[in-house]
Amino acid sequence: MSDAVTIADIYKLFERTEAQFAEFQKEADRRSAEADRRREEANRTMEELKKQVQETTKAVNSLTTPLCLFIEEMVEPAVVGLFQEWGIDVTQTMSRLKSKRSGAAMEIDIVAVNGSELVAVECKSRLSRDDVDDFVSRLQRFKVAFPQFREFRVYGAVAGIEIDQGIDVYAYRRGLFVIKQSGETVKIINDAQFQPLGFA
């Protein structure tokens, strides 16, 4: 009799264990499904964020380009007179001068030129230190990019609607003319002691 009871107890214990295992498996499956759902939701959220970043970047770029064009349109009509006042007797301007030469590909927004001197002008809606450094680097390769100006004295100028704090002084110290908006036109803000750097 005691043997029969023991076997029955074992069967009950087995049934309870089997039921607990089934419950455990059910909970594991539920958690796995929840984890999958959360991963899918996170992936959807990430894709939405990427899309928003792309749309924002596109919107910023579409806004920045017209602003750059706007300042170029303000600067170009004024540059001849501005630099003649500085004794640089430029007489004509060119816009968007481009070079595709290997190792010296570049674009210059505005070039004011005469028979022996030239001023390259970089126009930015907001002028930063990086913009100044990049422009100086291009000016150092200017005659490689544009060998037709090899014999010219080359100067540089930066123009901006907004100029980050201290960047006007930084550009000045790097030998560049600094052009700022002044009412409906523009002006060179360098003082009389300024000595422009000539780029060889």
C-alpha positions as CSV (number, residue, x, y, z in Angstrom):
1,M,0.0,0.0,0.0
2,S,2.8,2.4,0.9
3,D,4.4,1.7,-2.5
4,A,1.2,2.6,-4.4
5,V,1.0,5.9,-2.4
6,T,4.6,6.8,-3.2
7,I,4.0,6.2,-6.9
8,A,0.9,8.3,-6.8
9,D,2.8,11.1,-5.1
10,I,5.5,10.8,-7.7
11,Y,2.9,11.2,-10.5
12,K,1.4,14.2,-8.8
13,L,4.8,15.8,-8.3
14,F,5.5,15.1,-12.0
15,E,2.3,16.7,-13.1
16,R,2.9,19.7,-10.9
17,T,6.4,20.0,-12.3
18,E,5.1,19.6,-15.9
19,A,2.5,22.3,-15.2
20,Q,5.1,24.6,-13.7
21,F,7.4,24.0,-16.7
22,A,4.5,24.8,-19.1
23,E,3.8,28.0,-17.2
24,F,7.5,28.9,-17.2
25,Q,7.7,28.3,-21.0
26,K,4.6,30.4,-21.5
27,E,6.1,33.3,-19.6
28,A,9.4,32.9,-21.5
29,D,7.5,33.0,-24.8
30,R,5.6,36.1,-23.6
31,R,8.8,37.9,-22.6
32,S,10.5,36.9,-25.9
33,A,7.5,38.3,-27.9
34,E,7.6,41.5,-25.8
35,A,11.4,41.8,-26.4
36,D,10.8,41.4,-30.2
37,R,8.0,44.0,-30.1
38,R,10.2,46.4,-28.3
39,R,13.1,45.8,-30.8
40,E,10.7,46.4,-33.7
41,E,9.4,49.6,-32.0
42,A,13.0,50.8,-31.3
43,N,13.9,50.1,-35.0
44,R,10.8,52.1,-36.2
45,T,11.7,55.0,-33.8
46,M,15.3,55.0,-35.1
47,E,14.2,55.0,-38.7
48,E,11.8,57.9,-37.9
49,L,14.7,59.8,-36.2
50,K,16.9,59.2,-39.2
51,K,14.2,60.5,-41.5
52,Q,13.7,63.6,-39.4
53,V,17.5,64.3,-39.3
54,Q,17.6,64.0,-43.1
55,E,14.6,66.3,-43.6
56,T,16.1,68.8,-41.1
57,T,19.5,68.8,-42.9
58,K,17.8,69.3,-46.2
59,A,15.8,72.2,-44.8
60,V,18.9,73.8,-43.3
61,N,20.8,73.4,-46.5
62,S,18.0,74.9,-48.6
63,L,17.9,77.9,-46.2
64,T,21.7,78.3,-46.1
65,T,22.3,78.4,-49.8
66,P,19.9,81.4,-50.5
67,L,21.6,83.2,-47.6
68,C,25.0,82.7,-49.1
69,L,23.8,83.8,-52.5
70,F,22.2,86.8,-50.8
71,I,25.5,87.9,-49.3
72,E,27.4,87.3,-52.5
73,E,24.9,89.6,-54.3
74,M,25.5,92.2,-51.6
75,V,29.3,92.0,-51.7
76,E,30.0,91.7,-55.4
77,P,28.7,95.1,-56.5
78,A,30.7,96.8,-53.6
79,V,34.1,95.0,-53.8
80,V,35.7,97.1,-56.5
81,G,35.0,100.4,-54.7
82,L,35.9,98.9,-51.3
83,F,39.3,97.6,-52.4
84,Q,40.1,100.6,-54.5
85,E,39.8,102.6,-51.2
86,W,42.6,100.3,-49.9
87,G,44.8,101.0,-52.8
88,I,44.1,97.7,-54.5
89,D,43.0,99.0,-57.9
90,V,40.7,96.1,-59.0
91,T,38.5,96.9,-61.9
92,Q,36.4,93.8,-62.5
93,T,34.8,90.9,-60.7
94,M,34.0,87.2,-61.3
95,S,31.6,85.0,-59.5
96,R,32.0,81.3,-58.6
97,L,35.5,80.8,-60.0
98,K,36.0,77.0,-60.1
99,S,39.0,74.7,-60.6
100,K,38.9,70.9,-61.0
101,R,42.7,70.5,-60.9
102,S,43.9,67.4,-59.1
103,G,45.0,68.3,-55.5
104,A,43.7,71.8,-55.8
105,A,40.0,71.6,-56.7
106,M,38.2,74.5,-55.3
107,E,35.6,77.2,-55.8
108,I,36.0,80.9,-54.9
109,D,32.8,82.9,-54.4
110,I,34.0,86.2,-55.7
111,V,37.2,87.3,-57.4
112,A,38.0,91.0,-57.8
113,V,40.9,91.5,-60.2
114,N,43.1,93.9,-62.3
115,G,46.2,93.3,-64.3
116,S,48.5,92.3,-61.5
117,E,46.4,92.1,-58.2
118,L,43.6,89.9,-57.2
119,V,41.3,89.6,-54.1
120,A,39.5,86.3,-53.5
121,V,36.4,86.7,-51.4
122,E,34.7,83.9,-49.3
123,C,31.0,84.6,-48.5
124,K,29.2,82.9,-45.6
125,S,25.9,83.5,-44.0
126,R,27.6,82.8,-40.7
127,L,31.4,83.0,-40.6
128,S,33.2,80.6,-38.2
129,R,36.9,79.8,-37.3
130,D,36.7,76.7,-39.4
131,D,35.5,78.7,-42.4
132,V,38.5,81.0,-42.0
133,D,41.0,78.1,-41.7
134,D,39.5,76.4,-44.7
135,F,39.7,79.5,-46.8
136,V,43.3,80.3,-45.9
137,S,44.2,76.7,-46.8
138,R,42.5,77.2,-50.2
139,L,44.3,80.5,-50.7
140,Q,47.7,78.8,-50.1
141,R,46.8,76.5,-53.1
142,F,45.1,79.2,-55.2
143,K,47.9,79.6,-57.8
144,V,48.0,75.8,-58.3
145,A,44.3,75.7,-58.9
146,F,44.4,78.8,-61.1
147,P,47.8,79.0,-62.8
148,Q,46.6,81.8,-65.1
149,F,47.0,84.1,-62.0
150,R,50.5,82.8,-61.1
151,E,52.1,86.2,-61.5
152,F,49.4,88.1,-59.6
153,R,49.5,89.4,-56.1
154,V,46.7,87.5,-54.3
155,Y,44.9,88.7,-51.2
156,G,42.0,87.2,-49.3
157,A,38.8,88.5,-47.8
158,V,36.0,86.9,-45.8
159,A,32.4,88.2,-45.7
160,G,29.6,87.2,-43.4
161,I,26.1,88.3,-42.4
162,E,26.8,86.9,-38.9
163,I,30.4,86.5,-37.6
164,D,31.1,84.3,-34.6
165,Q,32.5,86.1,-31.6
166,G,36.2,86.9,-32.1
167,I,36.3,85.5,-35.6
168,D,36.7,89.0,-37.2
169,V,39.9,89.5,-35.1
170,Y,41.0,85.9,-35.9
171,A,40.6,86.5,-39.7
172,Y,42.3,89.9,-39.4
173,R,45.4,88.3,-37.7
174,R,45.5,85.7,-40.5
175,G,45.9,88.5,-43.0
176,L,42.4,88.6,-44.4
177,F,40.2,91.5,-45.1
178,V,36.9,91.2,-43.1
179,I,33.7,92.4,-44.8
180,K,30.5,93.0,-42.8
181,Q,27.0,94.0,-43.6
182,S,26.3,97.7,-43.0
183,G,22.8,98.7,-43.6
184,E,21.9,97.8,-47.1
185,T,25.5,97.4,-48.2
186,V,28.8,96.1,-46.9
187,K,32.1,97.6,-45.6
188,I,35.6,96.5,-44.8
189,I,36.0,96.6,-41.0
190,N,39.9,96.3,-40.9
191,D,41.6,99.3,-39.3
192,A,44.2,101.5,-41.0
193,Q,47.1,99.5,-39.4
194,F,46.0,96.3,-41.2
195,Q,48.6,94.7,-43.5
196,P,47.0,92.2,-45.8
197,L,48.8,88.9,-46.3
198,G,49.8,88.2,-49.9
199,F,49.4,84.6,-50.9
200,A,52.2,83.2,-53.1
